[in-house]
């Protein structure tokens, strides 16, 4: 499978599609079944595994670590991505209300807890999960660089940050921010027009596209926008001789992959057959008019 590399950091790269594990605790897989799925993805060229401290009510990283413990040699074939800065109310976090926390104390504690839960010594990429209105960029930058210097984190990035928020943090860092994980799909093409993906291209930041199927709405939504996109996908599937269900997923991903910002869609399915079918999107090529036809379906209007 192709890879997407940061031109700022030679040794940093993603697989063309990332494996999102935010629903890992919902799949009811035993540790052995989990590690078998991980190995299958690795053998298919999907090496980027996406997690966060809060996923699965703070349990996904533990589930990941339980599985990896059965076959620790697979770690060398992975890029492990995790996130912090959201604190959910409850006993695990000790927080009274849901809030963001980019304080040095919390970020360090969150990273060290994630490493312990996953059973690894270093994460390949740490993302700040959401922008924090109380973020002290200088203090945050200092602890992030300390974590890199200590070998606990290899590379730094953000998630859901607007261009000016990325620039603020980057202005305090001597290390590059190499990724921004943002929501992008046929039903959420706004980042293509509001400067988010332009900013990624300009600064050679890799955009990771979360919810590439609009949280399932693309295929099950009953609203007018979803129906319009499904009709367009169905027509393109027929024209290309693709199976409707799998073909629609492949085309929706191919639409993202064609963008010159080199987006990395994050897939969150635990169904091996569906995952394998989605990976075929890497080989699909949409011409410019097909691409704009899907854009028109998603936005509900033609270009001006």
N, C-alpha and C positions, 0 to 999 in steps of 0.2 A: 504494500500500500504506500501511496505517496506520503510525504511528511511535510509539515509546515514548520519552518525554522525562523527564529528571530535573527535578523541580520545584525542586531546590536550585540547579541551574546551567541557566539558561534556554537557553543556546546548545548544550547537550549533548543529543543524542538518538540513538537506535538505530532501524534499520528493525525491523519487527515480528519478522522472522526474520533471523538472522545466517548468513553463509556461513563455515563452518569450513574452514580450509586445512591441517589437521594431516596430511592424506594427500596433499598436493599433489605430493610427489616420487614417489608411487606410481602416479599416473595416466598416466604416460608421454605427457604432452601436450607438444608443442613450445611455445616461447614464444608463437608466434602463436595456437596453439590455446588457450593459457591466457588470453591477453588477450581472445580472442573470447568465452570463457566468462564472464570477469569483466564484459565489456560487456553480455552477455545478462542477467546477474543484475542489473546496475545498471538496465537498461531495464525490468526487472520490478519494480523498487522495492527490491531487496535491496542496501543500500548499506553494511552493516556487514560488514567482512572481519576474521576472527579468526585470529591467528597466535600464535606463541611462538618465542622464540629457539632452543629445543631441538628443535622439530618437524623431522621428516625428518633426524635426526642433524645438526642445525644447518644444514640446507640449504634449508628451505622459504622462509625470508625471501629468500634469494638467488633462488630460482625465481620468487617473487612480483616481486622487483625487476627481473629480466630481462624479464618480461612487461610490467610497467608502463612500462619504458623505451621500448617500442614505441609506446605511446600515453599519454604522461604527462599529457595533459589530463584523463584519467579520474580522476586523483587528487582533483580538486576535488569529485567526486561521491561520494567514499568516506568512511567512518569506519574508520580503520585501528586495530585493537586488537592489541596484542602483550603478551607476558608475559616475566617473568624471575624468577629466584630459585632455579631448579633448575640444578645443575651435574652433567652426566653425565660419568662417568669416560671418559677418552680423550684423544687428542692435541689435539682441537679446544679443549676447555676447559682442558686441562692438569691436570685433577683426577685424583687417585688412586682415589677411590671416588665413587659417586653421593652427593650431599649437597645441602642447601639452603644458600643464601648470600644473606643480605639486608644484607651489609656495604655501606657507602657506596661503597667502591672497586669492588666487583663490580657493584652496581646501575648506577652511572654507566657503567662499561665496557660492560655488556650493552646498555644503551639506545643508546649511541653506535654499537656494532657493528650493532645491529638497524637503526638509521637508515641506516647506510652500506650494509648488505646490501640493504635495500628501495629505496634510492635516493630517500629522501624526507627532508625537513628536520624534520618533526615527526610524531609519532604522536598520534592523537586520544585514545587511552586506553591507559595503561600499567597492567597488572594484575600484582600479585605472585602468582606462579603457585601457590605452596604456603606455608602458614605455617611459619616457621622457629623452632624452639624456642630458638635463640640470637639471635633478633631483638632488637636494641636499638632500641626504638620511637622514642626521641628522635633518635638518630643517623640512622636510616632516614628519619624524617620530614624531617629537615633536607636530606638529599640529594634527596629527592623534590620538595620545594618549590624547591630550586635548579634542578632540571631543568625544572620548569614556568616558573620565572622566566626561564630561558635560551631558552624557546620550543621546547625539544626534545620536551616532552610537554605535551599540552593539558589532560588530565584524569587523575585517579588512581582506581584501584580495586584490588580484591583478587580472589583466586580460591581456592576451597576453604577459606575462612576461616570459623570458627565465630563466632557473635555476639560472644562475649567477646574474641576475637582482633581482630575488626573494631573493637570499642570501644577496645581498647588503642591501636591505631595511630591511630585518629581522635582520641584524647585528646591526641596530640602534634602533630596537624596543624591548621593554620589553614584549609586547603582541604578541601572535602568529598570523601569517598570515594563515588563515584557508582555503582559496580557491584560485584557479587560473583558470580563465575562458579562455579556449583556443579552437582553431578550431580543431575539430576531426571528421572524417567521413570515410566511405569506400573509398572515393576518396581523402582523406587527412589523411593518416595513419602515416605521418612523426613523430608526437609526440610519437609514440610507439617505435621509433628507434633513436631519437635524444636526448634522456635524459629527455624530459619534463615530461612524465608520470612516469618514473623511479624516478625522483626527487619528484614528488607528493607522490608516495608510500613511499619513504625514509623518508620524513618529515611529513607524515600523513596529507598532504594537499589535500582537496577535489577538483578534477578537474571537472569543469563545461564545457561540450562540446557544443560550439556554432556551428551553421550550421551543424547539424548532418546529413542532407540530401544534403550537399554540395550546399546550396542555391537553391535547386530544380533541380540542374543539374543531380542528381542521377536518376531522373525519366523522365526528359525532355531533357537532354543534347544530342546533336547529335554527340559528339566526340566518338572516339573509346573506351576510358576508361569507359565512362558512359554506352555505349551499352554492353560492356563486363560484367559489374556489373549487369545490368538489366537482362541479359540472365541467369546469375548465380542465381540471386534472383528468377527469374521465375521458374527455375528448382527446387529450394528448396521449393518454394510455392507448386508446383505440387506434390512433394514428400510428403509434409505434409498436403495436402488437404486444403491449405489456399487460400482465394480469392486473385487473383494476385495483384491488386492495394494496398489494405490494408495490405495484407500479406507481400508485399515487404517492406513497411514502418516498419512493426513490426519486420521483420528479420534484417533490417538495424539498428534498435535500439537495438535489442537483441544482435547484434554483439558488440556494444559499451558497453552494460551493463555487458557482460561477462568478460570484462577486470578487472584484480584484483585491479586496482587503484580506482575502485568504481566510475566510471564516472557518472555524472548527466547530461544527455542530456537536452538541452534547446529547447523546441518546440515553434515555432512561428506562428502556424496556429490559425486562428480565427474561423475555421469550427468545431463546436462541434462534429459532427459525426467522423471527421478525428481524432480529439483529443482523443475521447473515444477509437477508434480503436488502436491508438498508445499506449495507456496505457496498452493494453493487452500484449505488448512486455515484460512487467515485468515478466509475467508468462511463456514466451517462453525460452526454454533452448537449446542452440546450443551445439552439441558435438564438440570436439576439431577438428576433420577433417572438419566438416562443416564450422567452424570458419576460418580455414586456407584456405579452398576453396574460401571463400569470400575475404580473404586477398589477395590471388593470383589474383582474378579477379580485385580487386581494384588497385593492384600494376602492373599488367600486366606481372608478372613473378613469377616463383616458388621460394620457399625459397632455399638458397644456401646449 
